[in-house]
Amino acid sequence: MNPSDAARAAGHRYIAFLHCLLAVALALGSAVAAAEITLTDDSGRSVTLKQPAQRIISLTPHMTELLFAAGAGGQVVATVEYSNYPAVAQRIPRIGDNAQLDLERIVALKPDLIVVWQYGNAQRQLDKLLRLGIPVFYNEPRRLADIARAIEQLGRLAGTETVALPAARAFAARELGLRQRYAGRAAVTVFYQIWDKPLMTVNGDHLISDVIRLCGGHNVFAGLKSLAPEISIEAVLAADPEAIGGMSAEAGQTGNLDGWKQWPRLKAVARDNLFVIHADLISRNTPRILDGAQQMCEQIEVARARRK
């Protein structure tokens, strides 16, 4: 082989080598791009992770429960007070509560994802975490279908889709079953009390109101603007609901509804339609809310049967 042929052969080998390097680079780039996860949270923010989260901090009990439902409970390195379900969640270290967080401990734990309740955490402290560049994912379900979606999203963020997707489908199937069972039933007017001092209820955008609709109930305060408005006793008396619902912290408690018995002419009182559900089953935006929904549907069915 003469020198010019040798040079050309060497040149071809070099070009082939460059092509090989380019192919490897493209393959690696594609793998990195494929590993990236980008989702839009309930605040409208885009959240991007370079890879599935392995060190997650939950800043609300319902998000802790959702993470376990999505198969990511083992990746939760810290949470807040009252994160008591499932039982294993009680062993997770605490870094504060919904009102006050230990920011130094949060940073020291080196989380790659923080999940929060959009309206349930101290925004000033969250802003500090955002400035540190820690990915923060906001969650605020307003409809039961949003819970299934949240389970799917958390599964994607944590790389646990094999658990999350079946769990989301099971939730959606159970919800559909309840809707179909109570569809077409005569509407029952309902006042739902979430607090007594001050007296507070939920409007039509609240998740509890979606549960009322699922059961064929009509929230008498659905048209109010605030998500959890403060109302007057006079407004409840004027609405004269057929049923009054509330929540209790312990089984057997009345949920502070007994006070309504001083107005015996209220339809709900006259017909003995004062109903309570354990708070964890109706106020937490988790799969267990369908247990609360089933109880509420049965209670509203009782109210239908008591019509004169």
NUTI-6775 format. One line per 8 residues: number of its first residue (from 1); their letters; for each residue z, x, y of N, C-alpha, C. Coordinates in Angstrom, 1 decimal, m for minus. Atoms other than C-alpha are relative to their C-alpha. Layout:
# residues N
NUM> a> Z,X,Y,Z,X,Y,Z,X,Y  ...
END
This chain:
# residues 308
1> mnpsdaar> 0.0,0.9,m1.2,0.0,0.0,0.0,0.0,0.9,1.2  0.0,m0.9,m1.1,m1.0,1.5,3.3,1.1,m0.5,1.0  m1.1,0.3,m1.0,1.4,1.6,6.3,m0.1,m1.4,0.7  0.2,1.3,m0.7,m0.1,m1.5,8.0,0.3,m1.1,m0.9  m0.4,1.1,0.9,0.2,m3.6,4.9,1.5,m0.1,m0.3  m1.5,0.0,0.1,3.8,m2.5,4.4,0.7,m0.6,1.2  m0.6,0.6,m1.2,4.5,m3.4,8.0,m0.1,m1.5,0.0  0.2,1.4,0.0,3.0,m6.8,7.6,0.9,m0.7,m1.1
9> aaghryia> m0.8,0.5,1.1,4.9,m7.4,4.3,1.5,m0.1,0.5  m1.4,0.0,m0.5,8.2,m6.4,6.0,0.2,m1.1,1.1  m0.1,1.0,m1.0,7.4,m8.7,8.9,0.1,m1.4,m0.6  m0.1,1.2,0.7,6.8,m11.6,6.5,1.4,m0.3,m0.6  m1.4,0.2,0.5,10.1,m11.0,4.8,1.0,m0.3,1.0  m1.0,0.2,m1.1,11.9,m10.9,8.1,m0.1,m1.4,0.5  0.2,1.4,m0.5,10.3,m14.2,9.2,0.6,m1.0,m1.1  m0.6,0.8,1.0,11.3,m15.7,5.8,1.5,0.0,0.1
17> flhcllav> m1.4,m0.1,m0.1,14.8,m14.4,6.3,0.5,m0.8,1.2  m0.4,0.8,m1.2,15.0,m16.0,9.8,m0.1,m1.5,m0.3  0.1,1.4,0.4,13.7,m19.3,8.3,1.2,m0.4,m0.9  m1.2,0.3,0.9,16.5,m19.1,5.7,1.2,m0.2,0.8  m1.2,0.1,m0.9,19.1,m18.4,8.4,0.0,m1.3,0.7  0.1,1.2,m0.8,17.8,m21.4,10.4,0.3,m1.2,m0.8  m0.3,1.1,0.9,17.9,m23.7,7.4,1.5,m0.1,m0.3  m1.5,0.1,0.2,21.5,m22.7,6.7,0.7,m0.5,1.2
25> alalgsav> m0.6,0.5,m1.2,22.4,m23.2,10.3,m0.1,m1.5,0.2  0.2,1.5,m0.1,20.8,m26.6,10.4,0.9,m0.8,m1.0  m0.8,0.6,1.0,22.6,m27.5,7.2,1.4,m0.1,0.4  m1.4,m0.1,m0.4,25.9,m26.4,8.5,0.2,m0.9,1.2  m0.1,0.9,m1.2,25.3,m28.2,11.8,0.0,m1.5,m0.4  0.0,1.4,0.4,24.4,m31.4,10.0,1.3,m0.4,m0.7  m1.3,0.2,0.6,27.6,m31.1,7.9,1.1,m0.3,1.0  m1.0,0.2,m1.0,29.7,m30.7,11.0,m0.2,m1.3,0.7
33> aaaeitlt> 0.3,1.2,m0.7,27.9,m33.6,12.7,0.4,m1.2,m0.9  m0.3,1.1,0.9,28.4,m35.8,9.6,1.5,m0.1,m0.1  m1.4,0.1,0.1,32.1,m34.9,9.5,0.7,m0.6,1.2  m0.5,0.6,m1.2,32.6,m36.0,13.1,0.1,m1.5,m0.1  m0.2,1.4,0.1,34.0,m39.5,13.4,0.1,m0.5,1.5  m0.1,0.6,m1.3,33.4,m41.6,16.6,0.2,m1.5,m0.1  m0.3,1.5,0.0,34.9,m45.1,17.1,0.4,m0.4,1.4  m0.4,0.6,m1.3,35.5,m47.4,20.0,1.3,m0.8,m0.3
41> ddsgrsvt> m1.2,0.7,0.2,39.1,m48.6,20.2,0.1,m1.3,0.8  m0.2,1.3,m0.6,40.5,m51.9,21.5,0.1,0.1,1.5  0.0,m0.1,m1.4,40.8,m50.5,25.0,m1.4,0.3,0.6  1.4,m0.3,m0.4,37.0,m49.7,25.1,m0.3,1.5,0.1  0.1,m1.4,m0.1,37.6,m46.0,24.9,m0.7,0.5,m1.3  0.6,m0.6,1.1,35.5,m43.8,22.6,0.9,1.1,m0.5  m0.9,m1.0,0.6,37.6,m41.7,20.2,m0.8,0.8,m1.0  0.8,m0.9,0.9,36.0,m38.7,18.4,0.9,1.0,m0.7
49> lkqpaqri> m0.8,m1.0,0.7,37.6,m36.6,15.7,m1.1,0.9,m0.7  0.9,m0.9,0.7,35.9,m33.5,14.3,0.0,m0.1,m1.5  m0.1,0.3,1.4,37.1,m34.4,10.9,1.1,m1.0,m0.2  m1.1,1.0,0.2,39.4,m37.0,9.3,1.4,0.5,0.3  m1.3,m0.4,m0.4,42.9,m36.9,10.7,0.9,0.2,m1.2  m1.0,m0.3,1.1,45.6,m35.3,8.5,1.4,0.0,0.5  m1.3,0.1,m0.6,48.5,m35.4,10.9,0.0,m1.1,1.1  0.1,1.2,m0.8,48.9,m38.8,12.4,1.4,m0.4,0.5
57> isltphmt> m1.2,0.5,m0.6,51.6,m40.1,14.7,m0.2,m1.5,0.4  0.1,1.4,m0.3,52.1,m43.9,14.9,1.1,m0.3,1.0  m1.0,0.3,m1.1,53.8,m45.2,18.1,0.4,m1.5,0.0  m0.5,1.4,0.1,54.4,m48.8,16.9,0.1,m0.3,m1.5  m0.2,0.3,1.4,55.7,m50.3,13.7,m1.2,m0.7,m0.7  1.2,0.7,0.7,52.6,m52.5,13.1,m1.1,1.0,m0.3  1.1,m1.0,0.3,50.3,m49.4,13.3,0.4,0.8,m1.2  m0.5,m0.7,1.2,52.5,m47.6,10.8,m0.4,m0.8,m1.3
65> ellfaaga> 0.3,0.9,1.2,52.1,m50.6,8.4,m1.5,0.0,m0.2  1.5,0.0,0.2,48.3,m50.7,9.0,m0.5,1.3,m0.6  0.4,m1.3,0.6,48.0,m47.0,8.2,0.3,0.0,m1.5  m0.3,0.1,1.4,49.7,m47.6,4.9,m1.0,m0.9,m0.7  1.0,1.0,0.6,47.4,m50.6,4.2,m1.3,0.7,m0.1  1.3,m0.7,0.0,44.5,m48.3,5.0,0.0,1.3,m1.0  m0.1,m1.1,0.9,45.7,m45.7,2.5,0.4,1.3,0.6  m0.2,m1.2,m0.8,46.7,m43.2,5.2,1.5,0.2,0.2
73> ggqvvatv> m1.4,m0.2,m0.3,50.5,m43.5,5.0,0.5,1.4,m0.3  m0.5,m1.4,0.3,50.9,m40.0,3.5,m0.4,1.0,1.0  0.4,m0.8,m1.1,49.2,m38.6,6.6,0.8,m0.2,1.3  m0.8,0.3,m1.2,51.8,m40.1,9.0,1.1,1.0,0.1  m1.0,m1.1,m0.1,54.0,m37.2,10.2,1.2,m0.5,0.9  m1.1,0.5,m0.9,56.1,m39.3,12.7,m0.4,m1.4,0.4  0.2,1.4,m0.5,56.6,m42.8,13.9,1.2,m0.4,0.9  m1.1,0.4,m0.9,59.0,m44.9,16.0,1.0,m0.9,m0.7
81> eysnypav> m1.0,0.8,0.6,62.0,m47.0,15.4,m0.5,m1.4,m0.4  0.4,1.3,0.6,61.7,m50.3,13.4,m1.2,0.1,m0.8  1.2,m0.1,1.0,58.8,m48.9,11.3,0.7,0.0,m1.4  m0.8,0.2,1.2,60.4,m50.3,8.2,m0.8,m0.6,m1.2  0.8,0.6,1.1,57.5,m51.5,6.0,m1.3,0.9,m0.1  m0.8,0.2,1.3,56.6,m50.5,3.4,1.3,0.9,0.0  m1.3,m0.6,0.1,60.0,m49.1,2.3,m0.1,1.5,0.2  0.1,m1.5,m0.2,58.7,m45.5,2.2,m0.2,0.4,1.4
89> aqriprig> 0.2,m0.3,m1.4,57.9,m45.7,5.9,1.3,0.3,0.7  m1.3,m0.2,m0.6,61.6,m45.7,6.6,0.4,1.5,m0.1  m0.3,m1.4,0.2,61.7,m42.0,5.5,m0.8,0.9,1.0  0.8,m0.8,m1.0,59.2,m40.9,8.2,0.8,0.3,1.2  m0.7,m0.4,m1.2,60.7,m38.9,11.1,m0.3,m0.9,1.2  0.1,0.8,m1.2,61.3,m40.9,14.3,m0.1,0.9,1.3  0.2,m0.7,m1.2,60.1,m39.7,17.7,0.2,m0.9,1.2  m0.3,0.9,m1.1,61.5,m42.5,19.9,m0.3,m1.4,m0.4
97> dnaqldle> 0.4,1.4,0.3,60.6,m46.2,20.3,m1.1,m0.4,1.0  1.1,0.4,m0.8,58.1,m48.3,22.1,0.1,0.3,1.5  m0.2,m0.2,m1.4,59.7,m47.7,25.5,0.2,1.4,0.4  m0.3,m1.4,m0.3,60.7,m44.0,25.3,m0.4,0.9,m1.1  0.5,m1.0,1.0,59.0,m41.2,23.4,0.5,1.4,0.3  m0.4,m1.5,m0.1,60.1,m37.6,22.7,m1.3,0.8,0.0  1.3,m0.6,m0.1,56.9,m36.0,24.1,0.1,1.5,m0.6  0.0,m1.4,0.5,58.1,m32.4,23.2,m0.1,0.0,m1.5
105> rivalkpd> 0.1,0.0,1.4,58.6,m33.3,19.6,m1.4,m0.4,m0.5  1.4,0.4,0.3,55.2,m35.1,19.5,m0.9,1.2,0.1  0.9,m1.2,m0.2,53.4,m32.0,20.8,0.3,1.0,m1.1  m0.4,m1.0,1.0,55.4,m29.7,18.4,m0.5,m0.4,m1.4  0.5,0.4,1.4,54.2,m31.8,15.4,m1.5,0.2,m0.1  1.4,m0.3,0.1,50.6,m30.9,16.3,m0.8,m1.1,m0.6  0.8,1.1,0.6,49.1,m34.3,15.6,m1.5,0.2,0.3  1.5,0.0,m0.3,45.3,m34.6,15.3,m0.4,m1.4,0.3
113> livvwqyg> 0.3,1.4,m0.4,45.5,m38.4,16.0,1.4,m0.7,0.3  m1.1,0.8,m0.3,48.0,m40.7,17.7,m0.5,m1.4,0.1  0.4,1.4,m0.1,47.7,m44.5,17.2,1.1,m0.8,0.7  m1.0,0.8,m0.8,49.3,m46.9,19.6,m0.4,m1.4,0.2  0.2,1.4,m0.3,49.6,m50.5,20.5,m0.4,m0.1,1.5  0.5,m0.1,m1.4,47.6,m51.1,23.7,1.0,m0.4,1.0  m0.9,0.6,m1.0,50.2,m53.2,25.5,1.5,0.2,m0.4  m1.4,m0.2,0.5,53.3,m52.0,23.6,0.6,1.3,0.3
121> naqrqldk> m0.6,m1.3,m0.2,53.8,m48.4,24.7,0.0,0.4,1.4  m0.2,m0.4,m1.4,54.8,m46.7,27.9,m1.3,0.8,0.4  1.3,m0.6,m0.3,51.4,m45.9,29.5,0.1,1.3,0.7  m0.1,m1.3,m0.7,52.7,m43.1,31.7,0.2,1.1,m1.0  m0.1,m1.1,1.0,53.8,m41.1,28.7,m1.3,0.2,m0.8  1.2,m0.1,0.7,50.6,m41.9,26.9,m1.1,0.8,0.8  1.0,m0.8,m0.9,48.6,m40.5,29.9,0.3,1.5,m0.1  m0.4,m1.4,0.1,50.5,m37.2,29.5,m0.6,0.5,m1.3
129> llrlgipv> 0.5,m0.5,1.3,49.4,m37.0,25.8,m1.5,0.1,0.1  1.5,m0.1,m0.2,45.8,m37.8,26.8,m0.4,1.2,0.8  0.4,m1.2,m0.7,45.8,m35.0,29.3,0.1,1.3,m0.8  m0.1,m1.2,0.9,46.8,m32.6,26.5,m1.2,0.0,m0.9  1.2,0.0,0.9,43.6,m33.6,24.7,0.2,m0.5,m1.4  m0.3,0.6,1.4,45.3,m35.3,21.7,m0.8,m1.3,m0.1  0.7,1.3,0.2,43.0,m38.1,20.4,1.0,m1.1,m0.1  m0.8,1.1,0.0,44.7,m41.4,21.1,m0.8,m1.3,m0.3
137> fyneprrl> 0.7,1.2,0.4,43.5,m44.6,19.4,0.8,m1.3,0.3  m0.7,1.2,m0.4,44.5,m47.9,20.9,m0.4,m1.2,m0.9  0.2,1.1,0.9,44.9,m51.1,18.8,0.6,m1.2,0.7  m0.6,1.3,m0.6,45.4,m54.7,20.1,m0.8,m1.2,m0.7  0.7,1.1,0.6,44.3,m57.4,17.6,0.3,m1.3,0.7  m0.2,1.3,m0.6,43.7,m60.8,19.2,m0.4,m1.1,m1.0  0.4,1.0,1.1,42.1,m62.5,16.1,0.4,0.6,m1.3  m0.4,m0.5,1.3,43.0,m62.3,12.5,m1.1,0.9,m0.6
145> adiaraie> 1.1,m0.8,0.5,39.5,m60.8,11.8,0.2,1.4,0.6  m0.2,m1.3,m0.6,40.6,m57.9,14.1,0.9,0.9,m0.9  m0.9,m0.7,0.9,43.2,m56.9,11.5,m0.8,0.7,m1.1  0.9,m0.6,1.0,40.6,m56.4,8.8,m0.8,1.2,0.6  0.8,m1.0,m0.7,38.5,m54.4,11.3,0.9,1.3,0.3  m0.9,m1.2,m0.2,41.6,m52.2,12.2,0.2,0.8,m1.2  m0.2,m0.7,1.2,42.2,m51.4,8.6,m1.2,0.9,m0.3  1.2,m0.8,0.3,38.6,m50.3,8.2,m0.1,1.2,1.0
153> qlgrlagt> 0.1,m1.1,m1.0,38.7,m48.2,11.4,1.0,1.1,m0.3  m1.1,m1.1,0.3,42.0,m46.4,10.4,m0.4,0.7,m1.2  0.4,m0.7,1.2,40.5,m45.7,7.0,m1.1,1.0,0.3  1.0,m1.0,m0.4,37.5,m44.0,8.7,0.6,1.2,0.7  m0.6,m1.1,m0.7,39.7,m42.0,11.0,0.8,0.9,m0.9  m0.9,m0.8,0.9,41.9,m40.8,8.2,m0.8,0.4,m1.3  0.8,m0.4,1.2,39.1,m40.4,5.6,0.5,m0.7,m1.3  m0.6,0.7,1.2,40.7,m43.0,3.3,m0.8,m1.3,m0.2
161> etvalpaa> 0.8,1.2,0.1,37.8,m45.5,3.2,0.1,m0.7,m1.4  0.0,0.5,1.3,38.1,m45.9,m0.6,1.2,m1.0,m0.2  m1.1,1.0,0.0,41.4,m47.7,0.0,m0.1,m1.0,1.0  0.1,0.9,m1.2,40.8,m49.2,3.4,m1.0,m1.1,m0.2  1.0,1.0,0.1,37.6,m51.0,2.7,0.3,m1.2,m1.0  m0.4,1.1,0.8,38.8,m53.0,m0.3,1.2,m0.8,0.6  m1.1,0.7,m0.7,42.0,m53.8,1.6,m0.4,m0.9,1.1  0.5,0.8,m1.0,40.1,m55.1,4.5,m0.8,m1.2,m0.5
169> rafaarel> 0.8,1.1,0.6,37.8,m57.2,2.3,1.0,m1.0,m0.6  m1.0,0.9,0.6,40.9,m58.6,0.5,0.7,m0.9,1.1  m0.6,0.7,m1.1,42.5,m59.6,3.8,m1.0,m1.1,0.5  1.0,0.9,m0.6,39.2,m61.2,5.1,m0.1,m1.2,m1.0  0.2,1.1,1.0,38.9,m63.2,1.8,1.1,m1.0,0.0  m1.1,0.9,m0.1,42.4,m64.5,2.0,0.1,m0.8,1.2  0.1,0.8,m1.2,42.0,m65.5,5.6,m1.0,m1.1,m0.1  1.0,1.0,0.2,38.8,m67.3,4.8,0.5,m1.2,m0.9
177> glrqryag> m0.5,1.1,0.9,40.5,m69.2,2.0,1.0,m0.9,0.7  m0.9,0.8,m0.7,43.2,m70.4,4.3,m0.7,m0.9,1.0  0.8,0.8,m1.0,40.7,m71.5,7.0,m0.7,m1.1,m0.7  0.7,1.1,0.8,38.7,m73.4,4.4,0.9,m1.1,m0.4  m0.9,1.0,0.5,41.7,m75.1,3.0,0.5,m1.0,1.1  m0.5,0.8,m1.1,42.9,m76.4,6.4,m1.1,m0.5,1.0  1.1,0.5,m0.8,39.5,m77.0,8.0,m0.1,m1.5,0.0  0.2,1.4,0.0,38.9,m80.5,9.1,1.3,m0.9,0.0
185> raavtvfy> m1.2,0.8,m0.1,42.6,m81.5,9.1,0.3,m0.5,1.4  m0.3,0.5,m1.3,43.9,m83.6,11.9,0.8,1.0,0.8  m0.7,m1.0,m0.8,45.0,m81.5,14.8,1.5,m0.4,0.3  m1.5,0.2,m0.3,48.8,m81.1,15.5,0.3,0.8,1.2  m0.3,m0.7,m1.2,50.0,m80.2,18.9,1.3,0.9,m0.2  m1.1,m1.0,0.3,52.3,m77.1,18.8,0.4,0.8,1.2  m0.5,m1.0,m1.0,54.5,m75.2,21.2,0.6,1.1,m0.8  m0.6,m1.2,0.8,55.3,m71.7,19.9,0.9,0.8,1.0
193> qiwdkplm> m1.0,m0.7,m0.8,58.4,m70.1,21.4,0.2,1.4,m0.6  m0.2,m1.4,0.5,58.5,m66.3,21.2,1.3,0.5,0.6  m1.2,m0.4,m0.6,61.6,m66.0,23.4,0.7,m1.2,0.7  m0.7,1.1,m0.6,64.3,m68.3,24.8,0.5,0.3,1.4  m0.6,m0.3,m1.3,65.8,m66.5,27.8,m0.6,1.3,0.5  0.6,1.2,m0.5,63.5,m66.5,29.6,m0.9,m0.6,m1.0  0.8,0.7,1.0,61.5,m69.1,27.8,m1.5,0.5,0.1  1.4,m0.6,0.1,58.2,m67.6,26.7,m0.8,m0.5,m1.2
201> tvngdhli> 0.9,0.5,1.0,55.2,m68.7,24.7,m1.2,1.0,m0.1  1.2,m0.8,0.2,51.7,m67.4,23.8,m1.2,m0.9,0.5  1.2,0.8,m0.4,48.3,m68.4,25.3,m1.0,0.1,m1.1  1.0,0.1,1.0,45.1,m69.0,23.5,m0.6,1.3,m0.5  0.6,m1.3,0.4,44.1,m65.3,23.4,1.0,0.8,m1.0  m0.9,m0.7,0.8,47.2,m64.3,21.5,m0.3,m0.2,m1.5  0.3,0.0,1.5,47.0,m63.5,17.7,0.8,m1.2,m0.6  m0.7,1.2,0.5,49.7,m66.2,17.0,m0.7,m1.3,0.2
209> sdvirlcg> 0.8,1.2,m0.2,47.5,m68.7,18.6,m1.2,m0.2,m0.9  1.1,0.1,1.0,44.7,m67.8,16.2,0.6,m0.5,m1.3  m0.6,0.6,1.2,47.1,m68.5,13.4,0.2,m1.5,0.1  m0.2,1.4,m0.2,47.9,m71.9,14.9,m1.3,m0.7,m0.2  1.3,0.7,0.2,44.2,m72.7,15.0,m0.4,0.0,m1.4  0.3,m0.1,1.5,43.7,m71.5,11.4,0.6,m1.2,m0.7  m0.7,1.0,0.8,46.2,m74.1,10.3,m0.4,m1.4,0.6  0.3,1.3,m0.6,44.6,m76.9,12.4,0.9,m0.5,1.0
217> ghnvfagl> m0.9,0.4,m1.1,47.2,m76.8,15.1,m0.7,0.2,1.4  0.5,m0.2,m1.4,46.6,m76.9,18.9,1.1,0.5,0.8  m1.0,m0.6,m0.9,48.6,m74.6,21.1,m0.1,m0.7,1.4  0.0,0.8,m1.3,49.6,m76.8,24.1,0.0,0.9,1.2  0.0,m0.9,m1.1,49.8,m73.7,26.3,m1.2,1.0,m0.1  1.1,m0.9,0.2,46.5,m72.1,25.2,m0.7,0.3,1.3  0.8,m0.2,m1.2,45.0,m72.4,28.7,0.6,0.9,1.0  m0.6,m0.9,m1.0,47.5,m70.2,30.5,m0.6,1.4,0.0
225> kslapeis> 0.7,m1.3,m0.2,46.2,m66.9,31.8,0.7,1.2,m0.7  m0.8,m1.1,0.5,49.0,m64.5,30.7,0.0,m0.1,m1.5  0.0,0.0,1.4,49.0,m63.4,27.1,1.3,m0.6,m0.6  m1.3,0.5,0.5,52.7,m64.1,26.7,0.8,m0.6,1.3  m0.5,0.6,m1.3,53.6,m66.4,29.7,1.4,m0.5,m0.1  m1.3,0.6,m0.1,57.0,m67.4,30.9,m0.3,m1.4,0.5  0.2,1.4,m0.3,57.2,m71.2,31.1,1.3,m0.7,0.3  m1.2,0.8,m0.3,59.7,m73.9,32.1,0.3,m1.0,m1.1
233> ieavlaad> m0.4,1.1,0.9,61.6,m76.4,30.0,m0.8,m1.3,0.3  0.7,1.2,m0.5,60.0,m79.1,32.1,m1.5,0.0,m0.5  1.4,0.0,0.5,56.5,m77.9,31.0,m0.1,m0.4,m1.4  0.0,0.4,1.4,57.4,m78.2,27.4,0.3,m1.5,m0.2  m0.3,1.5,0.1,58.9,m81.7,27.9,m1.2,m0.8,0.4  1.2,0.7,m0.4,55.7,m82.7,29.7,m1.1,0.0,m1.1  1.0,m0.2,1.1,53.5,m81.3,26.9,0.3,m0.9,m1.2  m0.5,0.8,1.1,55.6,m83.2,24.3,m0.7,0.4,m1.3
241> peaiggms> 0.7,m0.4,1.2,54.4,m81.2,21.3,0.5,m0.7,m1.3  m0.4,0.6,1.3,54.5,m82.6,17.8,0.8,0.9,m0.8  m0.8,m1.0,0.8,55.9,m79.4,16.4,0.4,1.2,1.0  m0.5,m1.2,m0.8,57.9,m76.4,17.9,0.2,1.1,m1.0  m0.1,m1.1,0.9,57.6,m73.1,16.2,0.7,1.2,0.7  m0.7,m1.2,m0.6,59.6,m69.9,16.6,0.2,1.0,m1.1  m0.2,m1.1,1.0,60.6,m66.7,14.8,1.5,0.4,0.0  m1.4,m0.4,0.2,63.8,m65.4,13.4,0.0,1.5,m0.5
249> aeagqtgn> m0.2,m1.4,0.4,65.1,m61.9,12.7,0.5,0.1,m1.4  m0.5,0.0,1.3,66.8,m62.9,9.5,m0.3,m1.3,m0.7  0.3,1.2,0.7,66.1,m65.4,6.8,1.2,m1.0,0.2  m1.0,1.0,m0.2,67.9,m68.7,7.4,0.4,m0.3,1.4  m0.4,0.2,m1.4,68.3,m68.3,11.1,m1.0,m1.0,0.6  0.8,1.0,m0.6,66.9,m71.0,13.4,m0.9,0.4,1.1  0.9,m0.5,m1.0,65.2,m68.8,15.9,0.2,m0.5,1.4  m0.4,0.6,m1.3,67.1,m70.3,18.9,m0.8,m1.2,0.3
257> ldgwkqwp> 0.7,1.3,m0.3,65.2,m73.6,18.5,1.0,m1.2,0.1  m1.0,1.1,0.0,68.4,m75.7,18.2,0.2,m0.6,1.4  m0.2,0.5,m1.4,68.6,m76.0,22.0,m0.9,m1.2,0.3  1.0,1.1,m0.3,65.6,m78.4,21.9,0.6,m1.3,m0.4  m0.6,1.3,0.5,67.8,m81.0,20.1,0.7,m0.8,1.1  m0.6,0.8,m1.1,69.3,m82.0,23.4,m1.0,m0.9,0.7  1.1,0.9,m0.4,66.0,m83.7,24.1,m0.5,m0.8,m1.2  0.4,0.6,1.3,65.8,m86.1,21.2,m1.3,m0.8,0.1
265> rlkavard> 1.3,0.8,m0.2,62.8,m88.0,22.7,m1.2,0.9,m0.2  1.2,m0.9,0.3,60.6,m84.9,22.2,m0.5,m0.3,m1.4  0.6,0.3,1.4,58.2,m85.7,19.3,0.5,1.0,m1.0  m0.3,m1.0,1.0,59.0,m82.4,17.6,1.5,m0.1,m0.4  m1.4,0.2,0.3,62.8,m83.2,17.8,0.1,m1.3,m0.8  m0.2,1.3,0.6,62.5,m86.8,16.9,m0.5,0.0,m1.5  0.6,m0.1,1.3,60.4,m85.9,13.8,0.6,1.1,m0.8  m0.6,m1.1,0.6,62.5,m82.9,12.9,m1.0,1.1,m0.4
273> nlfvihad> 1.0,m1.0,0.2,59.6,m80.6,13.3,0.3,1.3,0.8  m0.4,m1.3,m0.5,61.4,m77.4,14.4,m0.1,1.0,m1.1  0.2,m0.9,1.1,60.1,m74.6,12.3,0.1,1.5,0.4  m0.1,m1.4,m0.3,60.8,m70.9,12.1,m0.6,0.8,m1.1  0.6,m1.0,1.0,59.1,m67.9,10.4,0.6,1.3,0.3  m0.5,m1.4,m0.2,60.5,m64.4,9.9,m0.9,0.8,0.9  0.8,m0.7,m1.1,59.4,m62.3,12.9,m1.0,1.0,m0.6  0.9,m1.1,0.6,57.9,m59.5,10.7,m1.2,m0.6,m0.6
281> lisrntpr> 1.2,0.7,0.6,55.5,m62.1,9.2,m0.9,m0.7,1.0  0.9,0.7,m1.0,54.2,m63.6,12.4,m0.2,0.8,1.3  0.2,m0.7,m1.2,54.7,m61.1,15.2,m0.6,1.4,m0.2  0.6,m1.3,0.3,53.4,m58.0,13.5,m1.5,m0.2,m0.4  1.4,0.1,0.3,49.6,m57.5,13.5,m0.4,0.8,m1.2  0.2,m0.7,1.2,49.4,m56.5,9.9,m0.5,m1.0,m1.1  0.4,0.9,1.0,48.2,m57.9,6.6,1.0,m1.1,m0.4  m1.1,0.9,0.3,51.6,m59.6,6.2,m0.1,m1.3,0.9
289> ildgaqqm> 0.0,1.2,m0.9,50.7,m62.0,9.0,m0.6,m1.2,m0.7  0.5,1.1,0.8,48.8,m64.0,6.4,1.1,m0.7,m0.8  m1.1,0.6,0.6,52.1,m64.6,4.7,0.6,m1.0,1.0  m0.6,0.9,m1.1,53.4,m66.0,8.0,m1.0,m1.2,0.2  1.0,1.1,m0.2,50.1,m68.0,8.4,0.1,m1.0,m1.0  m0.2,1.0,1.1,50.6,m69.6,5.0,1.2,m0.9,0.3  m1.2,0.8,m0.3,54.1,m70.7,6.0,m0.3,m0.9,1.2  0.3,0.9,m1.1,52.9,m72.0,9.3,m0.9,m1.2,m0.3
297> ceqievar> 0.9,1.1,0.5,50.1,m74.0,7.7,0.8,m1.0,m0.8  m0.8,1.0,0.7,52.6,m75.6,5.4,0.9,m0.8,0.9  m0.8,0.7,m1.0,54.9,m76.4,8.3,m0.8,m1.0,0.8  0.8,1.0,m0.8,52.1,m78.0,10.3,m0.4,m1.2,m0.9  0.4,1.1,0.9,51.1,m80.0,7.2,1.2,m0.9,m0.1  m1.2,0.9,0.0,54.7,m81.3,7.1,0.0,m0.9,1.2  0.1,0.7,m1.2,54.3,m82.3,10.7,m1.0,m1.1,0.0  1.1,1.0,0.1,51.1,m84.2,9.9,0.6,m1.2,m0.9
305> arrk> m0.5,1.1,0.9,52.9,m86.1,7.1,1.1,m0.8,0.6  m1.1,0.7,m0.6,55.8,m87.1,9.4,m0.5,m0.9,1.2  0.5,0.9,m1.0,53.5,m89.0,11.8,0.3,m1.4,m0.4  m0.3,1.4,0.2,54.4,m92.6,12.2,m1.2,m0.8,0.2
END
